[in-house]
Amino acid sequence: MAQQGRSVVPLVVAGLVGVLLIVLARMVFSGDSGDSADPADPGSGSAEVSEDCTEIIVVASSEKAGVLQEAAGRWNSTSPEVDGVCVGATVVTKSSGAAATALSETTWNETIDGPRPDVWSPASSSWGVLVRQWRSEADLPDVIPSDFENVAQTPLVVAMPRPMAEALGWPDKSIGWADLSELAQDPQGWASLGHPEWGSFRLGKTNPNFSTSGLNATIAAYFAATGLSSDLSLADVRAADTRQFVSELEASVVHYGDTTLTFLDNMAAAAAEGRGLTYVSAVTVEEKSVLDYNEGNPTGDPATAGDQEPPAIPLVAVYPSEGTLLSDNPWLILDAEWVDETKRGAAQQFIEYIQSDETQQVFTEAGFRTFNGEAGATLTQANGFIPEEPTVVLAPPAPAVLAEIQQSWDELRKRARVLMVLDVSGSMGAPVPEAGASRLELASDATASSVEAFADDDEIGLWVFSTQQGPDGEPYREAVAIAPAAKAGPEIAAAAVDLVPTGGTGLYATVRAAQEDMLQDLDVERINAIVVLSDGRNEYPADTDLEGLLEQLSGESVDTSVRVFTIGYGDAADVEALELIAEASSAAYYDASDPTSIDKVLTSVLSNF
């Protein structure tokens, strides 16, 4: 790839920002490629800064935060100074979308959002322009600089298990979105390429309303549908052939999500169980995530490197022949009243240290490209990469066209069939003093609000559970039958506000019955899923068989599976059991140990649909 330097900034901002500003304004973003699934997680810090020094707080997206934390430790050890004042940096992790939301508010809530940033480094500069727009709408002063440096680059790729990519001709043959779409629509699936054991083609893709990688992949798909690499028009986006191409590709999605880490973790777990080629066939991620996965460290955090064995089946990076987009990782020194000249000078010194040859080599060893686009020694074909790619970097179209893309995706995305399962045991009545409400009241309000996120033709329903809810002593009962969201949504909102906490927690029996019920009316054209919120441990003597439940959840065909997304609510939830339930069904666990975060957490969960 040719060197891009700072010219990448207008390339990314000009296109990606348009759709974000026009269409996504004021959504509660919860993640981006590689970011934590917990929207309120402030992450961990780097080497401590002496109390005698002026400290700058750097809030960074998690795919690079670990490398930045180590760089901060090394820089701090050099005893940097600004005009004779000792300075240092502390790097904390926060998803780009969650940080953008926090920065758009009047004040940064450190209790929920972690330390307030002096420097912000999201995955893409588009998030910064979004914050500028939000603050402008709220009559707040702009805090985003118009001029900035970049930490590193990484392009969007389609990551595939090596045997699957090789079946498509990798690395000798160019593979594009059109090839994947054709395979997705082939009734024979992988059998058409001599591998019936792999089933149909299945795509993992994050939600473009929440994720930078998901948005980039969606834009790229629209370009691929038209055969263009620039100058995409409203007429192109609205064309019947374009809409059909995108719809067919979206139909192959197993589920969406707020973070690519969900897919990577599930792929690693499937590979460990000998199912490495049956969960997803491909997932859209940043290039550096492929290296992290292949090294057994899908989070990319240097602190966890070596903790796991490399996966049995490595991934390779497919660079769509139609072109791809870049994440430019900006270094935004905030134009805020709390960032004084000393902090500003420290931030400038630190980015110069980050852009030094020595530190850039650390980034390239971690799978990034340099801040001006040069590939490092780790991006070799043996490791699953083609370093001279991407040869085509897409120039996104005008904001109005991007807005049309976003609107069209909402219409064409794969529809969902979701059963929401809410714990109403006695412990849910515990008060949350800072909210002036009980756990159940907060969860009920969040549930009632969340139904607005579904399209009218999604299908949703609600169960509640404790230890005795059904007429024959079952721990669960159906509060609202699954139906189109246009009908069931208002019914769920009404039912949620009337719930009363009582009894214990019948977790295992409820999940078991919910999955069986969903399988009876499975719709293979939809994302079939269960969302379980629980604040306690299983207390139902008639069913204590967690191992049997996990076998049941993992025993169905991947093509017809029901995924169980779990939420650990409050500080007494059985996190281990909820994580195992989510893992067994190739879904994801979400942490709502702080009950006041449930709105954001539930928004993250629903990004999967």
C-alpha positions in Angstrom: 0.0 0.0 0.0 1.3 3.4 -0.8 2.2 5.7 2.0 -0.8 7.7 3.1 0.5 10.0 5.8 -1.8 12.7 7.1 -3.8 12.6 3.8 -5.7 9.7 5.2 -7.5 12.1 7.6 -9.6 13.9 5.0 -10.2 10.6 3.2 -11.7 9.0 6.2 -13.4 12.0 7.6 -15.0 13.2 4.4 -17.0 10.1 3.9 -17.5 8.3 7.2 -18.4 11.4 9.1 -21.2 12.4 6.8 -23.3 9.4 7.6 -22.5 9.5 11.3 -23.5 13.2 11.5 -26.6 13.0 9.5 -28.1 9.7 10.5 -26.5 8.4 13.7 -26.6 11.6 15.7 -27.4 11.0 19.4 -27.4 7.2 19.3 -25.7 5.6 22.3 -22.7 4.1 20.6 -21.1 1.3 22.5 -18.1 0.0 20.6 -16.1 -0.3 17.5 -13.8 -2.8 16.0 -11.8 -4.4 18.8 -13.3 -2.4 21.6 -14.6 -3.6 24.9 -18.2 -4.8 25.0 -18.7 -2.9 28.3 -19.6 0.7 27.4 -18.8 1.9 30.9 -15.5 0.1 31.4 -12.7 2.7 32.0 -10.0 0.0 31.4 -6.6 -0.2 32.9 -3.9 2.4 33.2 -0.3 2.5 32.2 2.8 3.1 34.4 2.0 5.5 37.3 2.9 9.1 37.0 4.7 10.7 39.9 2.5 12.9 42.2 5.0 15.7 41.6 4.4 15.6 37.8 1.6 17.0 35.6 -0.4 14.0 34.3 -2.1 13.8 31.0 -5.0 11.3 30.6 -5.1 9.5 27.2 -8.4 7.7 26.5 -7.8 5.2 23.7 -9.7 2.5 21.8 -8.8 -0.9 23.2 -7.2 -2.4 20.1 -4.3 -0.1 20.5 -4.5 0.9 24.2 -2.2 -1.9 25.4 0.6 -0.8 23.1 0.0 2.9 24.1 0.1 1.9 27.8 3.5 0.3 27.3 4.7 3.3 25.3 3.6 5.6 28.1 5.5 3.6 30.6 8.7 4.0 28.6 8.1 7.6 27.9 7.4 8.4 31.5 10.7 6.7 32.4 12.6 9.3 30.4 11.5 12.0 32.9 9.9 14.3 30.2 9.5 18.0 31.0 7.6 21.0 29.6 9.1 24.3 30.5 10.8 22.8 33.5 7.6 21.0 34.7 7.8 17.2 35.1 5.1 15.5 33.0 3.8 12.0 32.3 1.0 10.1 30.6 -1.6 7.6 31.8 -3.5 5.6 29.1 -6.9 4.2 29.8 -9.1 2.0 27.6 -12.6 3.0 26.4 -14.5 2.2 23.3 -14.6 5.0 20.7 -18.4 5.2 20.7 -18.8 5.3 24.4 -16.1 7.9 24.7 -17.8 9.9 22.0 -21.1 9.8 23.9 -19.4 10.9 27.1 -17.5 13.8 25.4 -20.8 15.1 23.9 -22.3 15.7 27.3 -22.0 18.9 29.4 -19.7 17.2 31.8 -17.7 13.9 31.7 -19.0 11.6 34.4 -15.9 10.0 35.9 -17.9 7.7 38.1 -19.4 6.0 35.0 -17.0 6.8 32.2 -13.6 6.7 34.0 -10.9 9.5 34.0 -11.6 12.5 31.9 -9.3 12.7 28.8 -6.8 15.3 27.9 -6.1 13.4 24.8 -8.6 11.1 23.0 -7.5 8.5 20.4 -10.5 6.7 18.9 -10.2 4.2 16.1 -11.3 6.7 13.5 -11.3 10.4 13.3 -14.9 10.3 12.3 -15.8 10.0 16.0 -14.2 13.3 16.7 -16.2 15.2 14.1 -19.3 13.5 15.5 -18.6 14.9 18.9 -18.1 18.3 17.4 -21.5 18.1 15.8 -23.2 16.8 19.0 -21.7 19.6 21.1 -22.7 22.2 18.6 -26.3 21.0 18.7 -26.2 21.3 22.5 -24.6 24.8 22.4 -21.5 23.5 24.0 -18.0 24.7 23.1 -16.1 22.6 20.6 -13.3 20.4 22.2 -12.1 18.6 19.0 -9.0 20.1 17.3 -9.2 20.7 13.6 -5.6 19.6 13.1 -4.1 16.5 14.6 -1.5 13.7 14.2 -2.2 10.0 13.8 -1.0 7.1 16.0 -1.1 4.2 13.4 -3.2 2.8 10.6 -5.0 -0.4 9.9 -7.3 -1.3 7.0 -10.6 -3.2 7.2 -10.2 -6.8 6.0 -12.4 -9.8 5.7 -10.8 -12.4 8.0 -11.4 -16.0 7.0 -10.2 -19.4 8.4 -7.2 -20.2 6.2 -8.8 -23.4 4.7 -11.9 -21.5 3.7 -9.9 -18.7 2.1 -7.7 -21.2 0.3 -10.8 -22.9 -1.1 -11.7 -19.5 -2.6 -8.3 -19.2 -4.1 -6.4 -17.1 -1.5 -3.6 -15.9 -1.8 -3.3 -16.2 -5.6 -6.8 -15.1 -6.5 -8.3 -11.8 -5.7 -11.5 -12.3 -3.6 -14.2 -9.7 -3.4 -17.6 -9.0 -1.9 -19.2 -10.2 -5.1 -17.5 -13.6 -4.6 -18.7 -13.9 -1.0 -22.2 -12.8 -2.0 -22.4 -15.4 -4.7 -21.3 -18.1 -2.3 -23.8 -16.9 0.3 -26.6 -17.3 -2.2 -25.5 -20.7 -3.5 -28.0 -23.3 -2.2 -25.1 -25.7 -1.9 -23.0 -23.4 0.2 -19.5 -24.6 0.7 -20.5 -27.9 -1.0 -20.1 -26.0 -4.3 -16.4 -25.8 -3.5 -16.1 -29.4 -2.4 -16.7 -28.9 1.4 -20.3 -29.8 2.3 -19.1 -30.3 5.9 -18.8 -26.5 6.2 -22.4 -25.8 5.6 -23.6 -22.5 4.2 -21.5 -19.3 4.0 -21.9 -17.3 7.3 -20.7 -13.8 7.8 -19.8 -12.1 11.1 -20.3 -8.3 10.9 -20.7 -5.6 13.5 -23.6 -3.2 13.5 -22.8 -0.1 11.5 -24.9 2.0 13.8 -22.4 1.2 16.6 -19.1 0.1 15.1 -16.5 1.7 12.8 -15.7 -1.7 11.2 -19.3 -2.4 10.6 -19.9 1.0 9.0 -16.8 0.6 6.8 -17.9 -2.9 5.7 -21.4 -1.6 4.9 -20.0 1.3 2.8 -17.7 -1.2 1.0 -20.5 -3.5 0.2 -22.5 -0.7 -1.5 -19.4 0.2 -3.6 -19.0 -3.5 -4.5 -22.6 -3.7 -5.6 -22.1 -0.9 -8.1 -18.5 -1.8 -9.2 -17.4 1.8 -8.4 -14.5 3.0 -6.2 -15.6 6.6 -6.0 -18.4 9.0 -7.0 -21.2 6.8 -5.6 -24.5 8.6 -6.2 -28.0 8.5 -4.6 -29.3 6.8 -7.7 -26.6 4.1 -7.3 -27.6 3.4 -3.7 -31.3 3.3 -4.5 -31.0 1.1 -7.6 -32.8 -2.3 -7.3 -29.7 -4.3 -8.2 -27.7 -2.5 -5.5 -30.3 -3.1 -2.8 -30.6 -6.8 -3.8 -26.8 -7.3 -3.6 -26.6 -5.8 -0.1 -29.7 -7.6 1.1 -28.3 -11.0 -0.1 -25.0 -10.3 1.6 -26.7 -9.3 4.9 -28.8 -12.4 4.8 -25.6 -14.5 5.4 -24.9 -12.6 8.7 -25.1 -14.9 11.8 -25.7 -11.8 14.0 -24.4 -8.3 14.3 -22.8 -6.7 17.4 -21.0 -3.8 18.9 -17.5 -5.3 18.9 -15.6 -7.8 16.7 -14.2 -9.4 19.8 -17.4 -11.3 20.2 -16.8 -13.1 16.9 -13.1 -13.6 17.5 -13.7 -15.1 21.0 -16.4 -17.4 19.6 -14.2 -18.5 16.7 -11.4 -19.4 19.1 -13.8 -21.3 21.3 -15.3 -23.2 18.4 -11.8 -24.0 17.0 -10.8 -25.4 20.5 -13.8 -27.7 20.4 -13.2 -28.9 16.8 -15.9 -26.6 15.3 -13.6 -24.0 13.9 -15.1 -24.0 10.4 -18.8 -24.1 11.5 -19.4 -20.9 13.5 -18.7 -18.2 10.9 -17.0 -18.4 7.5 -15.7 -14.8 7.6 -15.7 -11.7 9.8 -15.1 -8.1 9.0 -12.3 -6.8 11.3 -9.3 -4.5 11.3 -6.2 -6.1 9.8 -4.3 -6.1 13.1 -7.0 -8.2 14.7 -6.1 -11.0 12.4 -2.5 -11.1 13.9 -3.9 -10.8 17.4 -6.2 -13.8 16.9 -3.5 -15.9 15.2 -1.2 -15.3 18.2 -3.9 -16.5 20.6 -4.5 -13.0 21.9 -7.7 -11.7 20.3 -7.9 -8.6 22.6 -4.5 -7.4 21.3 -3.4 -6.4 24.8 0.3 -7.0 25.2 -0.3 -7.8 28.9 -2.3 -11.0 27.9 0.1 -12.1 25.1 1.1 -15.7 25.6 -1.8 -16.5 28.0 -3.5 -18.7 25.4 -2.3 -21.1 22.7 -2.6 -20.0 19.1 -5.9 -21.3 17.5 -5.8 -24.6 15.7 -7.1 -22.9 12.6 -5.5 -19.5 11.9 -7.2 -16.7 10.0 -6.0 -14.9 6.9 -6.8 -11.4 5.7 -8.8 -11.0 2.6 -8.5 -7.5 1.0 -11.7 -7.1 -1.0 -10.8 -6.7 -4.6 -13.4 -3.9 -4.9 -11.5 -1.9 -2.3 -11.5 -1.1 1.5 -11.4 1.7 4.0 -8.9 2.6 6.8 -8.9 3.3 10.5 -6.6 6.2 11.0 -6.3 6.3 14.9 -6.1 10.1 15.4 -4.4 11.8 18.3 -6.9 14.5 19.5 -5.4 16.9 22.0 -8.7 18.3 23.3 -9.4 22.0 23.1 -10.9 22.0 26.6 -10.6 24.3 29.6 -9.0 21.5 31.6 -6.2 21.0 29.1 -3.6 23.7 30.0 -0.5 24.6 28.1 1.6 22.2 30.1 -0.7 19.3 29.3 -0.8 20.4 25.7 3.0 20.4 25.5 3.1 17.0 27.2 0.6 15.6 24.7 2.6 16.9 21.8 5.8 15.4 23.2 4.2 12.1 23.7 2.8 11.8 20.1 6.3 12.7 18.8 7.6 9.8 20.9 4.8 7.6 19.6 5.7 8.5 16.0 9.4 7.8 16.6 10.9 4.9 14.6 11.4 2.9 17.8 7.8 3.2 19.0 6.3 2.7 15.5 8.2 -0.5 15.3 6.3 -1.7 18.4 3.1 -0.8 16.7 4.0 -2.7 13.5 5.1 -5.7 15.6 1.6 -5.6 17.1 0.1 -5.8 13.6 -0.6 -2.1 12.9 0.8 -0.2 9.9 2.7 2.9 10.7 1.1 6.3 11.1 1.9 6.9 7.4 0.7 3.5 6.2 3.8 1.4 6.0 3.5 -2.4 6.7 5.8 -4.0 9.2 7.6 -7.3 9.3 4.7 -9.1 10.9 2.4 -8.6 8.0 3.7 -11.5 5.9 1.9 -14.0 3.8 3.1 -16.7 6.2 1.2 -14.9 8.9 -1.9 -14.6 6.8 -1.4 -11.2 5.1 -0.6 -9.7 1.8 1.5 -6.7 2.7 1.2 -4.9 -0.6 -2.5 -4.8 -0.2 -4.9 -3.0 -0.1 -4.2 -1.7 -3.6 -7.6 0.1 -3.7 -8.5 2.5 -0.8 -12.1 3.6 -1.2 -13.0 7.3 -1.2 -16.4 7.4 0.5 -19.1 9.5 -1.2 -20.8 12.7 -0.2 -22.6 12.9 3.2 -26.1 12.8 1.6 -25.2 9.5 -0.2 -23.8 8.0 3.0 -27.0 9.0 4.8 -28.9 7.1 2.2 -26.6 4.1 2.6 -27.3 4.0 6.4 -31.1 4.3 5.8 -31.0 1.6 3.2 -29.0 -0.7 5.5 -31.7 -0.3 8.2 -34.2 -1.5 5.7 -32.1 -4.3 4.2 -30.4 -5.8 7.2 -31.2 -9.3 8.4 -34.3 -9.3 10.6 -34.3 -10.7 14.1 -36.5 -13.0 16.3 -35.6 -12.2 19.9 -37.0 -13.4 23.2 -36.2 -11.1 26.1 -36.0 -13.0 29.5 -36.0 -10.9 32.6 -35.2 -11.9 36.2 -37.9 -10.8 38.6 -36.6 -12.6 41.7 -36.8 -11.0 45.1 -33.3 -9.6 44.9 -34.3 -7.5 41.9 -36.2 -5.4 44.4 -33.0 -4.2 46.0 -32.7 -0.4 45.9 -30.1 1.4 43.8 -29.7 4.6 45.9 -27.9 6.7 43.3 -30.8 6.1 40.9 -33.6 6.4 43.4 -35.1 3.2 42.1 -34.9 -0.6 42.5 -32.9 -2.9 40.3 -36.1 -4.2 38.8 -37.4 -0.7 38.1 -34.2 0.3 36.3 -34.2 -3.0 34.3 -37.9 -2.7 33.5 -37.5 0.9 32.3 -34.6 -0.1 30.1 -36.5 -3.0 28.7 -39.5 -0.8 27.9 -37.2 1.7 26.1 -35.2 -0.9 24.3 -38.1 -2.2 22.2 -38.0 1.1 20.2 -34.7 -0.1 18.7 -36.4 -2.9 16.8 -37.8 -2.5 13.3 -41.6 -3.1 13.1 -41.1 -6.4 11.3 -38.5 -7.8 13.8 -40.2 -10.3 16.1 -39.8 -9.9 19.8 -41.4 -11.3 23.0 -40.9 -11.3 26.8 -40.6 -13.9 29.5 -40.1 -13.3 33.2 -38.6 -15.7 35.7 -38.0 -16.3 39.4 -38.7 -19.7 41.1 -42.4 -19.9 40.6 -44.1 -18.0 37.8 -46.0 -20.6 35.7 -49.3 -22.2 36.6 -47.7 -25.6 37.2 -44.8 -24.3 39.2 -42.5 -23.5 36.4 -40.0 -20.7 37.3 -40.9 -18.8 34.1 -43.9 -17.4 32.3 -44.7 -15.8 29.0 -45.5 -12.1 29.6 -45.7 -11.2 25.9 -45.8 -13.7 23.1 -43.3 -13.3 20.3 -44.9 -11.2 17.5 -43.9 -8.4 15.1 -42.3 -5.6 17.1 -45.0 -3.2 15.9 -47.5 -5.1 18.0 -45.3 -6.7 20.7 -43.2 -3.6 21.4 -45.9 -1.6 23.1 -47.1 -4.7 24.9 -43.6 -5.4 26.3 -43.3 -1.7 27.4 -46.6 -1.9 29.2 -45.9 -5.3 30.8 -42.4 -4.3 32.0 -43.6 -1.5 34.2 -46.0 -3.7 36.2 -43.5 -6.4 37.2 -43.1 -7.3 40.9 -40.0 -8.9 42.4 -40.6 -12.2 44.2 -39.0 -15.6 44.9 -35.5 -17.0 44.0 -33.7 -17.4 40.7 -34.7 -20.3 38.4 -32.0 -19.6 35.8 -31.1 -23.0 34.3 -34.6 -24.2 33.8 -35.7 -20.9 32.3 -32.9 -20.8 29.7 -33.4 -24.4 28.9 -37.2 -23.9 28.3 -36.6 -20.7 26.4 -34.2 -22.3 23.9 -36.6 -25.2 23.4 -39.5 -22.9 22.8 -37.5 -20.8 20.3 -36.3 -23.9 18.4 -39.9 -25.1 17.9 -40.7 -22.0 15.8 -37.2 -21.3 14.4 -37.1 -18.9 11.5 -33.9 -19.6 9.6 -34.3 -16.4 7.6 -33.8 -14.4 10.9 -31.3 -14.0 13.7 -32.8 -16.2 16.4 -31.7 -15.1 19.9 -32.5 -15.0 23.6 -31.5 -12.1 25.8 -31.3 -13.1 29.5 -30.8 -10.6 32.3 -30.2 -12.0 35.8 -28.9 -10.6 39.1 -28.4 -13.9 41.0 -27.4 -17.5 41.1 -29.6 -20.5 40.2 -31.8 -21.3 43.2 -34.3 -23.7 41.6 -33.8 -27.2 43.1 -35.7 -29.0 40.3 -32.9 -28.0 37.8 -29.3 -27.6 38.9 -27.8 -29.2 35.8 -25.6 -26.5 34.3 -23.5 -29.0 32.4 -26.5 -30.5 30.7 -27.8 -27.0 29.8 -24.5 -26.1 28.2 -24.5 -29.4 26.2 -28.0 -28.6 25.0 -27.1 -25.0 24.0 -24.0 -26.2 22.0 -25.6 -29.3 20.5 -27.8 -27.8 17.8 -26.7 -27.3 14.2 -24.9 -23.9 13.8 -27.2 -23.2 10.8 -30.3 -23.4 13.1 -28.9 -22.4 16.4 -30.4 -20.0 19.0 -27.9 -17.7 20.5 -28.2 -16.8 24.2 -26.8 -13.3 25.0 -26.5 -12.9 28.8 -26.4 -9.9 31.1 -24.9 -10.1 34.6 -26.9 -7.5 36.5 -25.7 -6.1 39.9 -22.8 -7.4 42.0 -24.3 -10.8 42.9 -25.0 -12.2 39.4 -23.5 -15.6 38.6 -21.0 -14.3 36.1 -19.3 -17.6 35.5 -22.6 -19.4 34.6 -23.8 -16.6 32.5 -20.5 -16.5 30.6 -20.6 -20.2 30.0 -24.2 -20.0 28.8 -23.3 -17.3 26.3 -20.2 -19.1 25.1 -22.0 -22.4 24.7 -24.4 -20.8 22.3 -21.7 -18.7 20.5 -23.2 -15.5 21.7 -21.7 -12.9 24.2 -21.8 -12.0 27.9 -22.4 -8.4 29.0 -21.5 -6.8 32.3 -24.0 -4.6 34.0 -22.6 -5.0 37.5 -23.4 -1.3 37.9 -27.2 -1.3 37.6 -27.2 2.4 36.5 -25.5 1.3 33.3 -28.3 -1.0 32.2 -29.6 1.3 29.5 -26.2 1.5 27.8 -25.5 -2.2 28.3 -28.9 -3.2 26.8 -28.3 -1.0 23.9 -25.0 -2.8 23.3 -26.7 -6.2 23.5 -29.4 -5.2 21.0 -26.7 -4.1 18.6 -26.4 -7.8 17.8 -29.8 -7.7 16.0 
